Amino acid sequence: MSETAQRNRPETSTAETTAESGQKTLGGKRGSGVAPGDRGRTTIADGVVEKIAGLAARDVVGVHAMGSGFARTFGAVRDRVPGGGKGVTRGVKAEVGEVQTALDLEIVVDYGVAIADVARAVRENVISAVERMTGLEVVEVNIAVGDVKLPDEEEDEGESEDEGPRIR
């Protein structure tokens, strides 16, 4: 190559090819060594974990509702307000750290079910759903059974989550 051609060629001295891998690196140094998917930070809000846990808990047979009587009554009012949305997080409290989370749930069970079995099933379902969807380690799921729904009891306002607003 002539001296003129070498001078007009772009400088490539900072980009070198390593003999072992054939990868190009800048400045003769290898890249950060961190996979692209691991560069940066992901944070998960408490409300996200609460929604996942609330839905997972409601999926268990024997769980009639979530939350205390007051929370269900307040939630019924909120559900009827336009934009208030469903009370998916009613009866669920999450504390989320960087890699772990802890949950407190308050449930109402149907009369006749074995409460210990329902609590165990709720715990397993919640842990499975939260860990699968968030990657967080669930360190504990505390369950408080706040009430039992008797077969002859009328539905409290808003206790049934399938009901829409009533028009009178």
C-alpha positions, 0 to 999 in steps of 0.5 A: 500500500502506498504512503498516501493510501495509508494516511487516508485510511481511517484510524482503527488502532483502538479497535482490535480483534482478539485471537481467541474469540474473534470478537472486536473490542474497543481499546484492546480491552474486552467488553464489560463481561456482562450479558446485555440483559443484565445491564441495568436495574429492574424495580418492581413496585409493591402494587405489582406484587400485591396484584399478582398475589391477590389474583393468585389467592382468589384462584384457590377454591374455598377463598370467598373474598379478600380483606376485612369487612371494612376493607370489603365495604370500602372497596365496594364503594370504590368499585362503583366509582368510575375509574375506581377499578376492581379491588384486586389488591384488597386484603393484600400487603406486600413489602418488596426489596431488591431480591425478596418480598414478604406478603400479608393476606387477609381472606374470608373462607367459605363455610365447611372448608378446611381452613388449614388446607385453604391457607396452605393452597393460597400460600403455595399458589401465591408463592408460585405466581409471584416468584414465576412472574417477578423473579423475587424470592418470597420469604413469607406469606402470612395469612389472616382468616378474617371471616367465614362466609356462611351459606345462608348469609346475604352477600355484603355490598361489594363482596361478590366480585362478579357483580356490576353496579346496581341500577335502581 
